[in-house]
Amino acid sequence: MMGAAAVIMAAAEDVQVKAVVSDSGWSSTNGWLRRRGRDMLLGPRAPSSAPPLAVANALSGLLPDCASGAIRGRLYRWAGFRNGHGAFIMGNLSLSGLSSAYPDFYDKLIVRSDATIADHVTMNLDATVTVGENVAIAPQVVIYTGSHRIGPGSMRIGAGHAAPVTIEDGAWVRLGAVIAPGVTIGRGSIVATGAVVL
């Protein structure tokens, strides 16, 4: 069987995939898959042997990083994430979380309209990450929602906990910044290159 392959066409509200074949053997033989809301020939989600995030990342991996941000945003929306129209995602997102095997994992990333997320961005989705309208997130940014409480002196790492991260409208998170759990970055703020926001 051949590796992941696809033909992708973008229209105003559609992402169409002619065929998808992966090494795991999943394939679409139903012809064109059309994305209108969540109404697809495959149903609202890809088959369990091909989780939606894996399918979106496989298809996105075939696209050039910069020029295909609008298509990639639509693919992540198809996968179940709450992306607004005009969300521009320049490279595959590295997403993790304790709940990645649960259905609510896909509800924990909210990207509002006209937000731009560069390539090589890592997000932990133990709690919700909300990216506001017209937000710009530069490459190599790390956003984490999961951590541990401080324990006693005999063992400083305590019980795990999660806290949401919100980046409000118009903010700019620059290259290599690290955003810790529970942080809200205010409307129109600029987070400096390499900053650690606690």
Protein Blocks (a to p, Z undefined) as FASTA:
>chain_A
ZZddddddddfkbccdfbdcdfkopacfebpaddehjacfkbjbdcfklcfklmmmmmmm
mpcfklmmmmmmmmmmmnopacdehiacfbdcddddfklmpmklmmmpccdehiacdehi
acdffbccdddehiacdehiacdfbdcddddfklmbacdddddddddehiacdehiacde
hiacdehiacdehiacZZ
